[in-house]
Amino acid sequence: MAEPTIEALAQEASPADKRARYRELLKEIESVVAGETSTTARYASAACILALSFAPRFFWTGFYEVDPHKPNELVVGPYQGTLGCLRIPFGRGVCGAAAQAGETQLVRDVHAFPGHIACDARSQSEIVVPVFDGEGRLRAVLDVDSDQPAAFDEIDQEGLEAICARLLVA
């Protein structure tokens, strides 16, 4: 018997169930990182929880941090998945576009995205969410890739934005 596709699995979960799952994950991540002052530990924990919770749909899950020495460049941070790109300039690829605009990028087909950077050729769709600190400064982007086309939707965007909005709040 063939394994179900990502699309088939997504259709099985109702939008309400998917939203509820994101609410549960937000609480779980907040609980795990409560009191933790290390940004690295916070990012690593969130990436792990998200990757495990949505596998196999979340093929690559991790953070690119704003380099304090090169403030217009992202450097790979904690992640789960295959080897990531080490550095991404603002404005380049999906991550760079999210960093430059300060807005989530929901890309159903990475091959149609101008300037897409293929860190892993198996990537088919991607969502990138900016992470801001308490003063509104961009600190990182959360990058999630899937090896399936159109794997992410507005519910994923809402859920991931909610998590990222709370990630650096102590």
C-alpha positions in Angstrom: 0.0 0.0 0.0 1.4 3.4 -1.0 2.1 6.1 1.7 -0.4 9.0 1.7 0.8 12.2 0.1 1.2 15.5 2.0 -1.9 16.8 0.2 -3.9 13.8 1.4 -2.7 14.2 5.0 -3.5 17.9 4.9 -7.0 17.2 3.7 -7.6 14.9 6.6 -7.1 17.6 9.2 -9.8 20.2 9.4 -8.7 23.9 9.5 -10.0 24.0 13.1 -7.8 21.0 14.0 -4.8 22.5 12.4 -5.3 25.9 14.2 -5.8 24.0 17.5 -2.5 22.1 16.8 -0.7 25.4 16.4 -2.2 26.8 19.6 -1.0 23.7 21.4 2.5 24.1 19.9 2.7 27.7 21.0 1.9 26.7 24.6 4.5 23.9 24.4 7.2 26.1 23.0 6.5 28.8 25.5 6.6 26.3 28.3 9.9 24.7 27.1 11.7 28.1 26.7 10.2 29.8 29.7 13.0 31.5 31.6 15.7 30.6 29.0 17.9 33.6 28.2 19.9 31.9 25.4 18.4 32.9 22.0 20.2 29.8 20.5 18.4 27.5 23.0 15.1 29.2 22.2 15.5 28.8 18.5 16.8 25.3 18.7 13.9 24.2 20.9 11.3 25.8 18.6 12.9 24.3 15.4 12.9 20.8 17.0 9.4 21.0 18.3 8.0 22.3 14.9 10.0 19.8 12.8 8.9 16.8 14.9 5.3 18.0 15.1 4.8 18.4 11.4 7.1 15.8 9.9 7.3 14.8 7.1 5.6 18.0 5.7 8.2 20.2 7.4 11.3 19.0 5.4 13.7 21.7 6.7 12.9 23.8 9.8 15.2 26.4 11.2 16.4 29.9 11.8 18.6 32.3 9.9 19.8 35.0 12.3 20.7 38.6 11.4 24.5 38.8 11.6 25.4 41.5 14.2 28.6 42.1 12.3 26.9 42.3 8.9 23.4 43.6 9.6 22.2 43.1 6.0 23.0 39.5 6.0 21.5 36.3 7.5 23.6 33.5 8.9 22.3 30.0 9.5 21.2 29.3 13.1 19.7 26.3 14.8 17.8 24.0 12.4 16.5 20.5 11.8 17.1 19.0 8.3 19.7 18.8 5.6 22.6 21.2 5.3 21.4 24.8 5.0 22.9 27.7 3.2 25.4 29.4 5.5 24.7 33.0 4.6 21.9 34.8 2.8 22.0 38.6 1.9 18.8 40.6 2.6 16.7 40.7 -0.5 18.0 37.4 -2.0 15.8 34.3 -2.0 12.8 33.8 0.1 14.6 34.3 3.4 16.3 37.4 2.2 13.0 38.8 0.9 11.3 38.2 4.3 14.2 39.9 6.1 14.2 42.9 3.8 10.4 43.3 3.8 9.9 42.3 7.4 6.9 40.3 6.2 6.1 36.6 6.0 6.7 35.0 2.6 4.4 32.1 1.7 5.7 30.5 -1.4 3.7 27.6 -2.8 6.2 26.9 -5.7 9.8 27.9 -5.0 10.7 27.4 -8.6 8.4 30.3 -9.5 10.0 32.6 -6.9 12.4 35.1 -8.5 15.9 34.5 -7.1 15.1 31.4 -5.1 18.1 29.9 -3.5 18.1 26.1 -3.7 20.0 25.0 -0.5 18.4 21.6 -1.1 17.2 20.8 -4.6 14.3 18.7 -3.1 12.6 21.8 -1.7 9.3 22.6 -3.5 7.5 25.1 -1.2 8.5 27.4 1.6 7.3 29.7 4.3 9.6 32.3 6.0 8.5 34.3 9.0 10.4 37.2 10.5 11.3 37.1 14.2 11.4 40.5 15.9 12.6 41.3 19.4 10.7 43.3 22.0 11.8 46.6 20.5 10.6 45.6 17.0 14.1 44.9 15.6 14.5 42.0 13.2 16.6 39.3 14.8 16.0 36.3 12.6 13.7 34.5 10.2 12.1 31.1 10.7 12.5 29.2 7.5 10.4 26.1 6.8 10.7 24.1 3.6 8.7 21.2 2.2 9.6 18.7 -0.4 6.0 18.9 -1.6 4.5 21.7 -3.6 1.9 24.0 -1.9 2.6 22.4 1.5 1.8 25.6 3.4 -1.3 27.7 3.7 -2.7 30.7 5.6 -3.3 28.6 8.7 0.4 27.7 8.7 1.2 31.4 8.3 -1.0 32.4 11.2 0.3 29.7 13.5 4.0 30.3 12.7 3.6 34.0 13.0 2.0 33.6 16.5 4.9 31.4 17.6 7.6 33.8 16.2 5.8 36.8 17.8 6.3 35.1 21.2 9.7 33.4 20.7 11.8 36.3 22.0 9.3 37.6 24.6 10.7 36.7 28.0 
